[in-house]
Amino acid sequence: MTETLIISNVLLWLTVLGLAGTVVLLSRQIGVLHERITPVGALMTARGVKLGEASPEFHLTNLNGGMVTVGGTSADGASTLAFFVSPTCPVCASLLPTLRSLVKQTPDLRLILASDGDEAEHRAFIERKGLGDLPYVLSMELGQSFGVGKLPYGVLIDAAGVLRAHGLVNNREHIESLLEAEREGVASIQDYMMAKAEGTRGGH
């Protein structure tokens, strides 16, 4: 009886050690796969203004004072990044410091925060997050024009008023993919990576 118990315990421990080793190996393999996967850019939707088309021109009231124009030719030659947010969206709030940092690093880019809904709720959000220095507009029509359905969502319009990139943005890489797509003159960062891959294959 004692020998049977000892043998069963030994077999149990061997099984546990084997499972632990398997978990370690799988974890390493997942890490390798993660390194090989190309970062995915902002996820686009098929609704609204198409890439390469002129954006509708909106003249909207800035909750922080004055008026804001979205679309149309930019007098100062700057592109516009409209970032659609919600006071109840934690991911939106977490990306605000990243947006500020990117705008500081990109002199020819202006940031506009956009949303719709209850004005009082948005004013409280502005106060809570210290957004009084940024243009902040409320317009259901603006979001509908670009097919905004889920948040956070970014829309990049160049200085000529042409839509260059847009999509869901859940992290810094997604936001940067919008800017990279404009720099490379492609519809999205996915298109850029595909073109780059094809060019590499063609060079062999």
N, C-alpha and C positions, 0 to 999 in steps of 0.2 A: 504493500500500500504506500509506504514511504517512498520507495523507489519510483513508483508511478507518479507521485506528486512532484518529486524532484525533476523527473523527465518532462512532465507537462510544464513546469515553471521554466525550465531551460528552453523548451520549444517556444513558449510564450515570449520570453525575452529575445530570442533570436528573431521572432516575427516582428516584435516592436523595433528592434535595431534595423531590421531590413526595411521596414516602412519608413523609419527616420532617414535612412540613407536614400531611399527613393524620393522623399520629399526634398532633400537637399539637392539631388540631381535635377529634379524638375524645376526647382527655384532657379538654379544656374541656367538651365536651358531657356526659361522664360526671360531671364535677363539678357541672354544673347539675342533672342528674337526681338526683344524690345529695342535693342541697339540697332538692329538691322532694319526695323520698320521706319519708313520715311515719315516725318511728321505730317499729319494731315492738316490741311488748311481749313479755313472757315467753310462750313457747310452751307452751300447755296440752296435757295429755293427757286422754283421755276416761275413764280408769280411776279407781277409787277413789271417795272421798267427793265428792259433787257440790257445786258452788258454792252457797252459801246454806243448806246443810245443817249440822247440828251435827257438830262433829268428835268422834270417839271420844276418850275421856279416857284418857290414859296416865300412869302414875306410874313414872318410870324413874330408874335410878341414874345420878347425875352422876359421870363419871370424875374430875372435879375436886373431888368431895366432896358429900355430901348427896343429896337427891332432887330430881327435876325433874318438874313436871306439864305435860303438853302437852294442850290441850283443856280443856273445862269453863269455867266462869265465872272470870274473873280478879279476884282480891280487890282488886288495886290499879288496876283499870280499864285495864290495858295490853294492847295487842295482842301477839301472839307471832309472830315470824318464825322459822320453823324452816328452817335452811339445811343441805341435805344435801350432805355432802362426802365425799372419799376422800383418804387420804394419797398416793395415786398420781395424783391429778388436778391438773395444773398450773394449770388455769383456776380451780379451787376455791381454791387457795392464793393466786392473784393477786387474788381478789375479797375476801379477808379484811380488808385495810385499808379498802376501800370500805364493807364492812358495818359495821365499827367506827365509821367516820365518820358513816354514816347513822343509826346508833343514838344517837350523841351528839347529833345534830341533831334527833332525834325522841324526846322524853322519855317518851312513852306507848307506846314500843315496846321489847320485850325480844327479844334474839337468843339462839337455841338452835342449837348445831351438832349435827347428827345424822348417823348412819351405821350400819353394821353390819360384822361381820367380826372379825378378830383384835384383841383388846383391847390386846395388847402393841404392835402396830403403830400403833394409834391413840394410845397413851400416848407413844410416841416422836414421833409427829406433833405432839402437843400441846406437848411439850418443845421440839421443833425450831422451831415457829412461835410460841412464846410465847402459847399459848392457855389457860394455867392459870386465867385470870380469867373465862372464859366457860363457861356450862353446855355440857357435851358428853356426848351420850347415844348408846348403841348399842342399836338395836332394829330387827330385820327387819320386825316387825309394823307399826311406825310408818311405814316407807317404803311398805309394801304398802297401807296404808290410804289413802294419797294417790296411789297409782299411780306412784310414783317408779321410773323405769326407767333414765334417763340422768342424769348429773351434769354440772355443779352444778344443783340443783333447789331452788326456794324455795316455801314454803307459809306463807301469812299467815292467821292465825286471830284474829278480833276478841275483845274483852274478854268477850263473851257466849259464846264458844266456838264461833262460827260460822265456817266456812271462807269467806273473802272473796276470795282470789286464790291462784293457784299456777301453776307452770310452770317450764320450763327457763330458767335465767338465766346468760347468758354474758358479761354486761358490766354496768356501772353502770346504764345505761338500762333494762335488763330488770328489775333489782331495783327501781328507782324506779317502774317501771310497776306492780308489785304494790301498792305503797303508794298510787299515784295511783288505781288501780282501786278500792281500798277507800274513799278519800276521796270519789270521785265516785259511789260506790254502784253500780258496774257490774261485770260479770263479768270484764272484762279491759280493758286500755288500748285494744285494738282496738275493742271495743264503744263505749268513750267517744269515740274519734275518729270512728266512724261516726255516732253520735248527734249529735255536734257538727257534722259535715258536713251531715247531714240538716236540722238546725236552721237552719244558714246558708242552705241552699237554700230552706227554707220561708219564710225572712224576706224573700226577694226577691219 
